[in-house]
């Protein structure tokens, strides 16, 4: 008799971003991820990482230049309140 054990693993999908904020201002942007709306903060004049928690590996961020779609592990640059994917 062979016994099989099944283990359920719940994986939380997130969007991890590496960013460089060229602005001397900390930006707080609205984010949509998996149907939820959140806020993400990018610290001023720095290179850092931020995680947007949710049920997806894709998120939309509302910047001063409009909406931009980012995916997990994207590298972005912020200048004049706008995001550019690198």
C-alpha positions in Angstrom: 0.0 0.0 0.0 1.4 3.4 -1.0 0.4 6.4 1.0 0.6 9.8 -0.6 0.6 13.0 1.3 -0.4 16.1 -0.4 0.8 19.4 1.1 -1.0 22.6 0.1 1.2 25.6 -0.3 -0.4 29.0 -0.5 1.8 31.3 -2.5 1.2 35.0 -2.2 1.8 36.8 -5.4 3.5 40.2 -5.0 5.2 42.8 -7.2 8.7 43.5 -6.1 10.3 46.6 -7.6 13.8 48.0 -7.6 13.6 51.7 -8.0 15.8 54.8 -8.3 14.0 58.0 -7.4 15.9 60.9 -8.9 13.4 63.4 -7.3 14.1 65.1 -4.0 10.5 64.4 -3.1 9.0 61.2 -1.7 6.2 60.1 -4.0 3.0 58.3 -2.8 1.2 56.7 -5.8 -2.1 54.9 -6.1 -1.7 51.3 -7.1 -4.2 48.7 -8.5 -3.3 45.1 -8.0 -5.6 42.1 -8.3 -8.7 44.3 -8.1 -7.6 46.1 -4.9 -6.4 49.7 -4.6 -3.4 50.5 -2.4 -0.8 53.2 -1.9 2.9 52.7 -2.5 5.6 55.1 -1.3 8.9 55.7 -3.0 11.5 57.5 -0.8 13.2 60.6 -2.1 16.7 60.7 -3.8 17.5 57.0 -3.3 17.8 53.6 -4.8 15.8 51.0 -2.9 13.2 48.2 -3.2 9.5 48.1 -2.5 7.0 45.3 -2.4 3.4 45.7 -3.5 1.5 42.9 -1.8 -1.5 41.4 -3.5 -2.7 38.5 -5.6 -0.9 39.2 -8.8 2.6 39.6 -10.3 1.4 42.6 -12.2 0.3 46.0 -10.9 -0.8 49.4 -12.3 0.6 52.6 -10.7 -0.9 56.0 -11.2 1.8 58.6 -11.6 1.9 62.3 -12.5 2.2 61.1 -16.1 -0.7 58.6 -16.1 -1.0 54.9 -15.4 1.9 52.5 -15.9 1.9 48.7 -15.7 4.8 47.0 -13.8 5.5 43.4 -13.3 7.3 41.5 -10.6 11.1 42.2 -10.4 10.8 45.3 -12.6 13.5 48.0 -12.3 12.1 51.5 -12.5 13.3 55.1 -12.4 11.3 58.0 -11.1 11.9 61.5 -12.4 9.5 64.5 -12.2 6.8 62.2 -10.7 6.9 59.9 -13.7 8.0 56.2 -13.9 10.1 54.7 -16.6 10.7 51.0 -16.7 14.4 50.2 -17.2 
